[in-house]
């Protein structure tokens, strides 16, 4: 197992230095890929002192697209797995070893960071939204899922870069990818992580991204019901 870290970043100049300082204690700089997804701030300059690999989108293309960009680059460099962390500091890099242990089995396609989905650790609208989307995606995946809205994940690149996985997308990409990986027969594992909220703010736009999620969910049902996405054992 050869693991790289991928950090999709958008307007993250204020939070990246602290995250990268901690992440560099877990990974060598050459195994860390920061994808600047068309930021208008100093995100790229904030990365420079750490010597990590910086990939830049000329315009904002979405979190899913940034994750694909970083994963393709890691695969090209010989890595077999990627640990994906958000740039806002919500995901403790020190738990990387827990993800490594959970991903050791050849049957595991993705490891999800699982937060406590309950009040007061998480605001109640987020608890309701997360529980609902996790349940709905689990119906499509045909297996139990965990905290489907958490971006702290480890992917086996063999599973992630399969031709059936979308090559671009925004926040809904993570949900669709989870379903597609599970339906292809890969096991979904989890690592319990703390629930951390920062002052960086979320880039999720509730109405727009809820619409995108709903559109994706119904589209996947269409493919499942017509037999285009069989559930492999």
N, C-alpha and C positions, 0 to 999 in steps of 0.2 A: 504494500500500500504506500503510495506516494501522494501526499496531500498538499494542496495549495489553499490559500485563503483568498476569497474574492469579496471585495467591498464595493457595491454599487453606491455611487455618491452623487448627490445633487444639492448644490448650495450648502456644502458641508464644511466650509473652511473653518468654522468655529469649533467643530467637534472632532474632526479628523486627527489633529495632532495628538490629543490624549488617547484616542483609540489606537492609533498606530504605534504610539510609544508602548502600550500594553501588548499589542499584537506582535510586535517585534521580539518580545520575550518568549513567544510561543512558536514563531516561524522565522526562518531566515528571510531577510528582505527580498531575496530573489524568488521566494515562494509566495509573495503577497502581491495581488493584482488589484489596484484601485481603478475603478472605471468612472471617470468624470463624465457624467451624462448631460453634457451641454450646460454646465453651470455658468452663471454670469458673475459669480463672485470669485474669490481667490482659492477655490478648491484645489486647483492644480498646483499652485504655489505652496499650499499647506502640506502637500505630499512630498515635495522636493527634498527636504532635509533627511528623510528616512531611507532613501535609496531603494524604495520599492518600485515595482513596475507600474507605470501610469499609462492607462489607455483612455483616449479622449474621444467622445462623440462631439461632432461639430454642432449638433442641435440636440435638444432633449428628446430622447427616443423611448423613454419608459424604463422602469426598473427591470422588467423581464428581459428587455433587449440588452441592458447593461450586464445582467447576469450571464446571458448567452455569450456576449463579447468576452467577458473575463474567463468563462469556462472553456471556450474554444481556444483562447490563448494558452491556458493552463494545459489543456490536452495536447496542444502542439508542442509544448515544452516537456512532455513526458509524464505529466501528473495523472494519477488514476482517480482521484477524488478531489472535490473542492468543498471547503467550509465557507459558507456564505454568511456574512454579518452585515447588518445595517450600519451606516456611517454615523448614526446619531448617538451611539454609546449605550443603547439599550441591551446589547448582547455582550456579556462578559467573555472576553477572549480566553480567560483562564480556564474555561470549561472545554476548550478544544480537545483535551485528552479524553473527556467523557464521550464526546462525539466519535473520536477515533475508536474507542472500545466498542461502542454501539454499532459501528460500521464494519467490524472485522469479518462478520459472516459474509460469504459470497452471495448469499440470498438477499442481502439488504441493498435496496436501491436508493433509499433516502432515509435520513435520520432527522427528525423534527424536534426543535426545542419546544418543550411543553411548559407553558406558564400556568399559574394557578388561575383558573377561569372562575373567579368568585369575587364578590365585594367583601372587604374594601381594597383588596390588592389591585383590582381593576375597576374602572368606572362601570356602573351597571349597564349603560347602553353598549359598551364594548363587550361586556360579558354576554349579553343577549345576542349581539351580532355574531360573536365568535362561536358560541355554542350552536347557533342556527346554521351558519355556513359550514361548520365542521360536520354537522349531521347531514346536511344536504350533499356535501361532497362525498361523505362516506357511503351514501346510498349509491352514488355513481361508481365509486372506486371498488365497491364490493368487499370492503374490509374496514376495520376500525381505523380512524384517523385521529390525530391529536393536534389541537391548536393550529388549525389550518391557516390562520392569519399571521402566524409567527414567521419572520424571515430568517431566523437563525436556524440554518439547515446544513447538513452535509449530504452531498450528492455523489453517487458513483457515476463517473463520467460516461461509462458504458450505457447506463440507463438514461442519463440526462441528454446526451447528444444523439440519441436515436432519431431516425428520420421522422418518427411520429410526433416528436416534441416540437412545439412552435419555436421558430427562430427569433421571434420578436413579440413584444407585448408590454403591458404596463403592470399594475398590481394584480390583475386577474390572471396573469401568466403563471404565477406561483400556484394558484388553485388548479388551473387546468393541467399543469405539469404534474402535480401530485396525483391527480386522478389517472392520467395517462400512464405514469410509471407503475402505479398500483395495478391497473388493469392488465398490464403486460406481465404480471406475475411476480414483480419484485416485492419484497417485504418492506413494510414501513415500520421503522423503529422510532423510539423517542428518547430524549434526555430531558429530565426535569431541570428547568432553569428558573431563576428569580424573575418576578414581574417588576420591571424597572421602567419608569417614565422619566423623560428628560425635558428640559426647557427648549429643546431644539425645534419642537413643533412637527406636525405630521404633514407630508406632502399629499396625503390622501384627500380627495375631494368627494365627500359622501355621496352626493347625488350622481355625479358623473361616474364614479367608480362602482357604485351599487348597480347602476344601469349596465355597465360593462360586465360585471359579475353575472347578473341575471341573464344577459344575452349569451354569455359563454356557457352558463349552466344549461340553458334550454338547447343550445346548439349541440352540446355533448350528449344530452339525452337523445336527440335526433340521431346522432351517429351510433349510439349504443343500441337503440331500438331497431335500427335498420341493419344491424350486424356488422357495422364498419369498425367497431371497437370491441371485439370479443374479450371476455375475461379469461386470461390464461392462468392456469393453476400453477 
